[in-house]
Amino acid sequence: MLNKSAIAIAITALSLSTTIQATPETTSQYYQSILNNPQRLSHFLYNMPKGGDLHNHHGGSSMAENMIRYAKNDHLCVDTTTETARIDSTCSPTNLLENITRTPAGEDALVDAWSMHHFHEGKETGHDHFFNSFAKYSAITSQHSGEVLSEIVDRAGNQNETYLELMVTPDKNASGMLGKSIGWNPNLSELRTKLFAAGIANIVGDISKKLDTDETFMKKSLQCDTHAPMPGCGVKLRYLYQVLREQPPEQVFGQLLAGFEAASKDPRVVGINMVQPEDGPISMRDYDLQMQMVGFLHTLYPNVHISLHAGELVPGLVPDDGLRFHIRDAIEIAHAERIGHGVDINHEDNMNQLLDEMAKKHITVEISLTSNAMILDVSGDKHPLPLYVNAGVPVTLSTDDEGVDRTDMTKQYEVAATTFKFSYPTLKSFSRNALAYSFLPGQALWDDYAYQQVTSACKHDTLGNETPSTTCQAFLSNNEKARSQWELEKRFVKFENEY
């Protein structure tokens, strides 16, 4: 009979020679057991691999307290009537940002004005307070974009995200101003030619330079090139050039052209999007024209990816007619591959046909639960998330504006879990969707959309293995999307083995 020491040695040898396999079923059972335990659920979802965030705005994702810290030496002046920070050499010392924030009350007033913190509907709706906040602190984000980038990326890394597509305007709308200087021409081909003649290529070059500067700052801030890199260093970062839709058409087109050009020149820029209130007067007036502009440029730049805010609307915010076509036009006219928000889907003409089209074409919806609740008062039974899921439309969860909304990716998964009682496999599919429907180049790891059939090059490998076979490794090396998906599967193996 073996003594205790021999048994211990045998067990150790066995553990060294055996690869422990992940157990999704056991993990799923544990998840179900903690659905009504907020603390355990939050801990579980914080650590759960969350794929990525495909809908995140650089300009809205820094926490107000951090922006105050970034600007402590900027000597900005604060208009205490509106709580707007600005450059003003004649500022009274009592209105300087560094003096106002010496007291808790002064700092709290800024945090409340620059975010949804402590917001209660009264003088402003949630919608108006949200969209009014950006201009109040833009003097900080425009000067400290590197710090903001570091904050966003490290937050993603800490929450076990592997990928981030960040919406940015690195040229500070110089391309829109160039369009303004030229003026409107309904002949888009001629307008494009004039923009090139006026030097838009130089602006596109400056976009890449600005990304270089911010990424250099970020990598140094997060110690990415040291022996102790911070979690954000493990997040793959790509960008969507964002266009301000509440501008005259000549400015919108100038920005769109810069975005399509940047995405065709700089591999870090993987696509374009359009931002600002969809219900704004210019956006509503020019919506079809803007979709036609995107569609026109799509024919010239077919490899540039397109994600569009569409359907971020509710009854009463716009006339009923405005609720009937935005999502469809974004898909059928502008060729959008992903839809941001899509909240008003049940008001679209021929909704069932549109949902079926989205499912068949794999048009993904980027769902921002916290944002929709705060801006549009759409949550719980009023939210269309289950409608999309049940229709087979691909869904990803996203943060939108983490700083303004005072939220993060974990919170989105918490709301999805507790409100809709989604199973662990469903949450896992949301995580996988973030990479499958990302705009990363290359083939996918999966041959199907249900994540059941691995591509032939890796079909004999154990998913997430530290040492893929030679054939699989060659495939991963040549396909960035598949490589990122393999990394996600490695993280799921590690995570699920804990249960």
N, C-alpha and C positions, 0 to 999 in steps of 0.2 A: 504494500500500500504506500502511495506517495505521501510524504509528510507535507506540512503546510508550506514550507519553503519551496519544495519541488513543484507544488501546485501553482504557487505564485510565479515561479520561473516559466512554467508551461503556459500560463495565461499571458504573461508578458510576451513570450515568443509568438503566441497566436495573434496577439494584438498587433505586433509588428509586421506580421506576414499577411494580415487580412485587411482589405479595404472596406471600411464601414460604409454601407450604402445609405443614401438619404431615404427617409420614409415620409413621403408627402401625406400618406393617409394618416399616420400618427400625428403629424403636424396639424392636419385638418381637424382631427378629433380634439386636439388641445385647443385650437382656435375656437371651436364651437363651445368648449367648456368655459371659456373666459369672455364670451361676447357680452355678458352682463357684469363684467368686472372691469370698470374703466381703467384702473391703474395697470392691471396686468395686460389688458388689451393695448393700451398706449405703449407699454414697454415692448410688447410683441411686434407691433406695427412700426415702431421706431427702428427696430433692428431688422425688420424684414427687407430684403432686397427690393428696391422700388423702380428698377429699370431706368427711368429718366423722367425729366420734365420737359415737355414739348411746347409749353405755353407759359413763358415767364418773361416779364418785362424788366429790363435792367433799370429803367427809370422809376419803377415802383416797388423795388424789392429790397431796398435798404431800410432797416429799422430806424425810426426817427432819432432815437437816442444815439445810434451810431453816427448818423449824419451830423448831429450836433458836435460829436467828438471829432469827426473829420475836419470840421470847419472852425475849430477852436482858435486857430491863428489867422483866420481869414478876415477878421474885423468886419464882418457883415453887419448890416443894419437891418433891424426888424421893425416892420410897420406893425405896431401892436394892435391896430384896428383889424387887420386882416391876417396877422401872424405870417407875413411874407418876408423872407430874407432876401436882401438885395445888396448890391454894391452901392455905397453912397459915402463919398468922402466928407460930406457935411453932416454926417450922422451924430446925433447927440449921444454922449457916453452912456446915458441910461438906456438907449435903444440898441446898443451893440450886443450882438448875439452872446458874446462871452460874459457880458454883465447880466443880461436877462436870465441866463441859465445858471447863475450862481444860487438862485433860490429854487426849491422844489416846485413852487407854484409857477414860476416863470418857465421852467422846463416842461412841466406838465401841460401848460397851455400850448406850447409848440408841438408836443407829441400828439395832443388831441387834434390840433389843426392839421397836422401833416399825415394823419392816419385815421382809421376808424376806431381808435382807442377811445373808450368812454362815449362813443357817439350815441346820441338819442335824437330821433327825428323831431324836428321843430321848425326852426328857421330854414333848415335845409333838409331835403330828402337824403337818404343814403346814397342814391345815385349822384346827386349834385355835390355832396360833401366829398365823395370819393374822387370824382373827376376834377373838383376844384383844388384838391390837395397838391397836385403835381407842380403847379406853377409856384406854390409857396416855398418850395425847397429846391427848385431847379438850379438856383445859383450854386448850390452845393454839389449836386450830382454831376453837373457839367464840369466842375473843376476837380472832382475827386472820383472820376469814373474807375480808376484803378482800384481804389479802396472798396468801392461798391462791388466791383467784379469779384474781388477777393472774398468779400463777405458772402455773396451769393453762392459762389462755388464751394466754399468751405461748409456752408450750411447744407448744401446738397451732399457733400461727402460724408458729413457726420450722420446723415440719415440713410446711408447705404444706397445712394443713387449712383448710377454708373455713367449717366449721360445727361447733358443739358443743352437744349437749343434755346439760346437767349436772344430776345428781341432787342435790337440796338439801333441807334441812329448815329453812327460814329462821325458823320460829316456835319452834325448839328444843323441839318437841313440846308447846307450850302447848295445842294442840288436843286432843292425847291426854290431857293432864292435865284438861282440861275434861270430856272423856268420862268420865274416872275419877270426877270429882266428881258426875256425874249417875248413874252406875251403868248396868248392862246392862239392855236391854229388847229382847227378840227381835223386837218389832214395830219394824222399822227406820224406818218412816214416823213413828211417834211419837217414836222416839229422835232423829231428825233435827229434829223440831219443838222438842224440849226443848233441843237444842244451840243452835238459833237463839235461843230465848228466853234462854239463858244467856250469849249474847254472842259466839258464834263468828264473827260478821261482823266484830267488832273485831280478832280474831286474823288473819282473812284480810286485813284492811287493813294490819296490821302486817307481813305477809309482803311486800307490795309495798314498804313503806317500807324494810325490810331489804335487799331487792334494790336499791333506789335507792342506799342508802348504800354497799353493796359495789361497785356498778358505778361510782359516782362516784370511789371510791378507786382502782379498777382503771384507769379512763381517765386519771386523773392519774399513776398509777404508770407506765403504759405510754406516757405522753406523747401520748395520742391526739389532743389538740387543739393540737398543736404542728406545726412544719414538719418534724419528724423523728419521726413515730410509730413505735413498735416493732411487730414483726410481728403480735403478738396483736391489734392494733387492727383488722386485716383479717378477724378471725374473727367470724362471726355467732354470737351467744350466745343460747340459749334454755334453759329449765329444765323439769325434771320434779320435781314435789313427791314426795318419797319418804316412805313410810309404814313404820314399824317393826313388822314382823309378829310379833315375839316379845313381844307385849303382850296383856293380856286384851282380849276383843272390844270392850268399850265404848271402850277407848283407840284400838284400830285403827280403829273406825268414826269416832271423832272426828277422827282424822287424815285418813282418807279423805274425809270431808265437807269438811274444810278444803282438801284438795288439789283436789277437784272444783270447789269454789267459787272458789279462787284461779285455776284454769285458765279458768274462765268469766268472770272479771273482769279479769285482767291478761294481755295478749297475750304477755308474755314467758314465762309459765308455759303450756307447750303440752300438758301431760299429767301422769299420775301413774305411780308405780311402787311396788313393795313390796320392802323390803330386810331385812337380817339373815339369819342362817343358815336356809335352807329346811328343813334337817334338825333345827332346834331343836324342843324338846318342844311348845311352844305352836303353832308353825307347823304341825307334823305333826298335832297334835290338831285344830286349827281350820282346816285348809287349805280344806276345802269351804265352811265358813262364811265365810271371808274372800273366797273367790271369789264367793259369793252376795252379799256386801256390795258388792263392786265391780260385779257385774251389776245389783244394785238401783239403785245410783247412776248407772250407765250409762243406764238407762231415763229418769232425770230429767235427765241432762246428756249427751245423745247426741253432742254436738259435742266433748266432752272426750276426748282421746286416751288410750289405755291401753297401756302396755308393762309386762310382768311378768317378774320372775325366776321361771323354772320349769324343773325338770329339772336344777338344779345339784346333782345327787345321783349317787352310785355305790353298787353293792352293798356291803353291810357298814356303810355309813354310816347306813342306815335299814333297817327290815325290807323284804323283797322286795315286799310289797304296796304300800309307799310309792313304789315306782318306776314304778307301772303307769298313773298317771292324771294327774299334775300338769300336764303340758304340755297335754293334752287339756282338762282342766277350765279352765285359764287361758284357752284359746281359746273353748270352747263355753259356759262358764258366765259367765266374767268378760269375754268379748268382747275379749281382748287382741289388739292389732294387731301387736305384736312380742313375741318371746320372748327373754328374756335367758338365755344359756348353752345351755339345751336339751341338756345333755350325756347325759342318760339316755334319749334317744329310742328306742334299741334295746330298752329294757325296757318301753316303753309297750304297752298292749294294742292289737292291730291296728295295728302300727307303719306298715305300708305304706299303709293307708287314711288314717292321720293325716298322713303325709307328703304324700299326694296332696291331702288337704284343705288343708294349708298351702300347697302349691304353687298350687292353684286360687284360693285366697283371698288369695294374696300375703302370707301371714303371715311376716314377716321374722324371722330368727334373728340375734341379736347375739352373735358368737363372740369370746370372750376367751381366746386360746391360752395366753398366759403364766399368767394367773390359773388356768385349768383345770389346767395342769400342776402349779402350786405348791400349790393347795388340794385338788384331787381326785386328783392323780397320774394325770391323763388327758392323754396326749400321743401323738404319732406315730400308729401304726396303731390305737390305742385311741380316737382322737378321731373324733367323728361328722361333722366338717366335710365330708369328701368325700361322705358319705352324703346330707347336705342338698343339696350342689351337684348331685350326680348325679340327685337326685329333683326338681330344678327349684325348690327352695325358695329364696327370696331370702336372701342372706347379707350381713352387714356385719361388718367386723372392728372390735373395740373394745378399750379398754385396761382397763376395770373400775376398778382402783385403782392408778394409776401409781406413787404414792409407796410404798405398802406393797409392791407387786410389783416395784419398782425397774425399771420398764419404760417404754415409750412406744409411740406408734402405729407408728413405723417398725419396731420390733421385731416387732410383730404381722404386718406384711407380710413381714418377713424369715423368720419361722417358717413362714408359709403358703407362701412360695416355696421354701424349702429342704427342708421336710418333705414337702410334697405335690406339689412340682414344678408348681404352677399356672402357666399361661401368662400373659404380660403382658395379653392381653385379659381373662382371668379376674380378675386383680388390678384391672384398670381397671373392671370391672363391680362389684367390691366397693366401689370408691371412689364410683362413680356411685350405687350402691344407698343409700349413706349419706345422699344428698340425696333420692333418689326416695322412700325410705321414712321420711324424716324427718317430723316433725309440723309442718313449716312450712305456712302457709296458702297457698291458691291452687292453680291448675292447674299441671301439670307441663309441662316443655319437650317431653317425648316422649309420643307417642300409643301407644307399645308398651312392653313391659317388656324388650325385647331391645336397646333403644337404637338402633333402625334407622330409625324413622319420627318425624321431628320434627313438632311441631304445625303445623297449616296456616298459622298467622300468621307462622311463621318458616321455612317449608320452602324458600323460595327464597334464604335467607340462608346465608352460610358460617358454620358453627358457630364460636362464639368470636370472631367479628369485633368489632373495637373499635367499629364504627359500624353497628349493626343497622338494617335498613330501618325506615321509619316505622311500618308495620303491626306488625313484630316488636317494635319498641321500645315501642309502646303495650301489646302483650300482656305484655311483661316488666314494665312499670311497674305493671300491675294484678295480677300474680301473683308473690308473693314466692318461692315454691318455684322457679318457672321462672327467675326472675332469679338465684337462687343457682346453679341448674344451668348457666346461661349463663356465669356467672363461672368455674365449674369447667372448662367446655369451653375458655374462654380460657386457663386455666392449662395445660390439656393441650396446646393448640396451642403455647404457649411452650416447654413441657417437651419435647415430641416434636420440635420443630424443632432442638433441640440435637443430635439424633442423625441 
